Amino acid sequence: KGYLAGLPEWVLAELMPDTIVLVETDEDQILLRRLSDETRTRDREGSYAIGEHQQFNRAIAAAYSMMTGCTVRYITNADLLLDKAVEDMVSVLR
């Protein structure tokens, strides 16, 4: 077990993104969402492990940024604030 970076170097070099967007929220919210989602089977992880995974994602995004010169943008997808997250994503994509 472990984490796997999402993009190999050759794919990242081909894409050369302007911005990498990480959509995230509080670890406890993620845990509660996962526990209430009966449509998927997931590995059992607590809030700490979810936070560790998010930190890994941030580190990978920073590495991708260093490799391509792109920026990294964080969007918070908090409970009951989906419209705000959508607005933030739209502003990134413009």
LONULO-869414 format. One record per atom (N, C-alpha, C): residue in one letter; x, y negated, z negated. Coordinates in steps of 0.05 Angstrom, whole numbers, plus 5000, padded with zeros to 4 digits. Layout:
BEGIN
AXYZ;...
END
This chain:
BEGIN
K501750245000;K500050005000;K501749755000;G500649545008;G502049285009;G500649105028;Y501748875033;Y500648675050;Y502048685077;L500648615098;L501748615125;L501248345137;A503348215146;A503047955160;A501447995185;G499647815191;G497747845212;G498747835241;L500947685245;L501947645272;L504847715275;P505547895293;P508347935298;P509647685311;E512247665308;E513647425318;E513147375347;W513047585364;W512747545393;W509947435399;V507947505384;V505247395388;V505147105380;L506347045357;L506446775347;L507946595367;A510146695378;A511646535398;A510046485423;E508346675430;E506646635454;E504346445449;L503246455425;L500946285418;L501845995413;M504045955399;M505045695391;M502845505382;P501545575359;P499245415350;P500145135341;D498244945343;D498744675332;D498144675302;T496244835293;T495444845265;T494645135258;I495345215235;I494445475224;I492445395201;V490145515202;V488045455183;V487645695164;L487845645138;L487145855119;L484545775106;V482545955108;V480045905094;V480046075069;E479745945046;E479946085021;E478145955000;T477946094978;T476445984955;T477546104930;D476346034908;D477146134882;D477046444881;E479046554868;E479246854866;E476746974854;D475646844833;D473246954820;D470846954839;Q470646744855;Q468446734875;Q468746964895;I471147004904;I471647224923;I470847494910;L471747534886;L471047784872;L468047824870;L466647614862;L463747644859;L462447694886;R463347564907;R462347614934;R462747904942;R465148004937;R465748284944;R464048484929;L463648424903;L462048614887;L459148614895;S458148394906;S455348384914;S454948464944;D457048514958;D456848584987;D456748894989;E454348984995;E453949274997;E454349375026;T455049195044;T455349275072;T458149375079;R460049335060;R462849415066;R463949575043;T465849745049;T467349895029;T470049765027;R470749675003;R473349534999;R475049674978;D477649624979;D479349704957;D478449554932;R478649684910;R478049544885;R480349364876;E479749114875;E481748914867;E480448724847;G481948634828;G481048434809;G481848154819;S481047954803;S481747684810;S484747634814;Y486347764796;Y489247724798;Y490247814825;A489448054833;A490448164859;A489448004882;I487047894881;I485947724902;I487647474903;G488347354880;G490047114880;G492847174891;E493847404885;E496447484896;E496347504926;H494147624936;H493847644965;H493647364978;Q492247184965;Q491946914976;Q494746774976;Q496346824956;Q499046704955;Q500746824978;F500447074983;F501847205006;F500947065032;N498347025035;N497346895060;N498546615063;R498746465040;R499946205041;R502946215049;A504346405038;A507146435044;A507546505074;I505846685084;I506046755113;I505346515130;A503346355122;A502646115138;A504945925138;A506345895115;A508645715114;A510945815132;A511346085132;A513346195150;A512646155179;Y510146195186;Y509246145214;Y509645855221;S509045675202;S509445395207;S512345325213;M514145445197;M517045405202;M517945505229;M516745735237;M517545855263;M516545695287;T514245565284;T512945435307;T512945135306;G513345025282;G513244735279;G510344635275;C508444815271;C505644735268;C505144655239;T502844535235;T501944465208;T500244695197;V499844695171;V498044885157;V495844725144;R493444815148;R491144675136;R489544875119;Y488744785096;Y487144955078;Y484344855078;I482445035081;I479644975079;I478445145057;T477045005039;T475745145017;T472845225025;N472345485022;N469645585028;N468345665001;A467645454986;A466545494959;A463545574961;D462645714941;D459845794939;D458045544942;L455945564957;L453945354961;L455045114976;L457445124987;L458644905001;L459544985029;L458145165041;L458845255068;L458845025088;D456844855086;D456744625105;D459244455104;K460344415080;K462844255077;K465144405091;A465244665087;A467444825100;A467144815130;V464744825140;V464344805169;V465144535179;E464444325165;E465244045173;E468344025174;D469644145153;D472544135153;D473744285176;M472644515183;M473644675205;M473244525232;V470944405235;V470344245259;V472344025262;S473043885240;S474943665242;S477743765250;V478444005242;V481044125250;V481044185280;L478844285289;L478644375317;L478344155337;R477743915328;R477443685347;R480043595358;
END
